Every structure is written in C-alpha cells, then in structure tokens.
C-alpha cells in the first residue's frame, strides 16, 4: 500500500503573546491507500483544525503535510487534486439549483472532463441515495440530505483521499449504514473526524 497522507509534527497556534492558544500540538499521522481512519475526541480537541491543515485550508504553525507524495504546503493546488473534503453543514450549495446542477458545477471545479461529468454525478448521487431527488432544489433538502450531497460532491473527480469532518451529523441510522457502505466501496483512503 502506498502512503496517501503523511502529516508530521503538525502544530497550530492561534493568536500571539499572552493570548496565544495552541489548538494542535505535535500531531503526526499517516494514511495508506485503502485505509479508513478516524480521529476521535471531545469538542475542542483540535480535530477540525487537523483536517483543515491536511486539506490545505489552514497553514500549520509548524510541521509538514504530504498528499500522494506532494508537499501540500509548497504546492497546495497540486495536493488538492488528490483529495475530496466534506465539512458538511447547510451551506456550500446553490440553494435554488438542483442537486444534479450543483454537482455538475462542482465536477467542473474538480476537473472532471466534460465526457465523464454526467456519469460521475449520477454515480455519486446513487452512492448517497439521492438519485431519486437529483432534480430537486437543494433548498428543499433536509439537513441530512444536504450532508449526503456534501459527501457526493467530495467523491467527484475520484480523489485518492477523502477527508470527512463529522460526516454522520444529521444522518439517520439507515443512511449511516449506506454511508459506511459507500466509504467501503470508495476503496480510496478515508479519514473520518467525529
């Protein structure tokens, strides 16, 4: 198995001087292809900060991040090409556009070729059990449906690594089982934050 994510000695401090707060202190982790890993801990433990640093959304105070062999700090755009990210929540979509149209837009951003866009979008919607509501406007979706749509968007472009921050929020038990199946089917590397 090849290493897809290699984060070493990650630290992140917010603020300066007496007001400085260290959210993450010397965290290292490595994820190989085909693995599903989870970071567990109480609220405020720094899990989301770790995800944001691994996803190149937040620069570490110190430490290194490599995604599929690419130095994510020196070449964030190249590193992002190998990852899908789910931060979840109610935002991040065009509410008056359909689920399908939102994903077609995000497929463009993920660099999916025009030839493969519709097929990948249909497959992603099927994987998260939203194919039957693909034409429905996102503003009509429940929170759980929006969470599943976030997951569908993350697999577009067939990334080698999925980073999921609290992906089970607002999902019922049946949908959680479908999510587990989809993650196992994905067969890439997955880091789940709960």
Rosetta blueprint (number, residue, H / E / L):
1 X L
2 X L
3 X E
4 X E
5 X E
6 X E
7 X E
8 X E
9 X E
10 X E
11 X E
12 X E
13 X E
14 X E
15 X L
16 X L
17 X H
18 X H
19 X H
20 X L
21 X E
22 X E
23 X E
24 X E
25 X E
26 X E
27 X E
28 X E
29 X E
30 X E
31 X E
32 X E
33 X L
34 X L
35 X L
36 X E
37 X E
38 X E
39 X E
40 X L
41 X L
42 X L
43 X L
44 X L
45 X L
46 X L
47 X H
48 X H
49 X H
50 X H
51 X H
52 X H
53 X H
54 X H
55 X L
56 X L
57 X L
58 X L
59 X L
60 X L
61 X L
62 X E
63 X E
64 X E
65 X E
66 X E
67 X E
68 X L
69 X L
70 X E
71 X E
72 X L
73 X L
74 X L
75 X L
76 X H
77 X H
78 X H
79 X H
80 X H
81 X L
82 X L
83 X E
84 X E
85 X E
86 X E
87 X L
88 X L
89 X L
90 X L
91 X L
92 X L
93 X L
94 X L
95 X L
96 X L
97 X L
98 X E
99 X H
100 X H
101 X H
102 X H
103 X H
104 X H
105 X H
106 X H
107 X H
108 X H
109 X H
110 X L
111 X L
112 X L
113 X L
114 X H
115 X H
116 X H
117 X H
118 X H
119 X H
120 X H
121 X H
122 X H
123 X H
124 X H
125 X H
126 X H
127 X H
128 X L
129 X L
130 X L
131 X H
132 X H
133 X H
134 X L
135 X L
136 X L
137 X E
138 X H
139 X H
140 X H
141 X L
142 X L
143 X H
144 X H
145 X H
146 X H
147 X H
148 X H
149 X H
150 X H
151 X H
152 X H
153 X H
154 X H
155 X L
156 X L
157 X L
158 X L
159 X L
160 X L
161 X E
162 X E
163 X E
164 X E
165 X E
166 X L
167 X L
168 X L
169 X L
170 X L
171 X L
172 X L
173 X H
174 X H
175 X H
176 X H
177 X H
178 X H
179 X H
180 X H
181 X H
182 X H
183 X H
184 X H
185 X H
186 X H
187 X L
188 X L
189 X E
190 X E
191 X E
192 X E
193 X E
194 X L
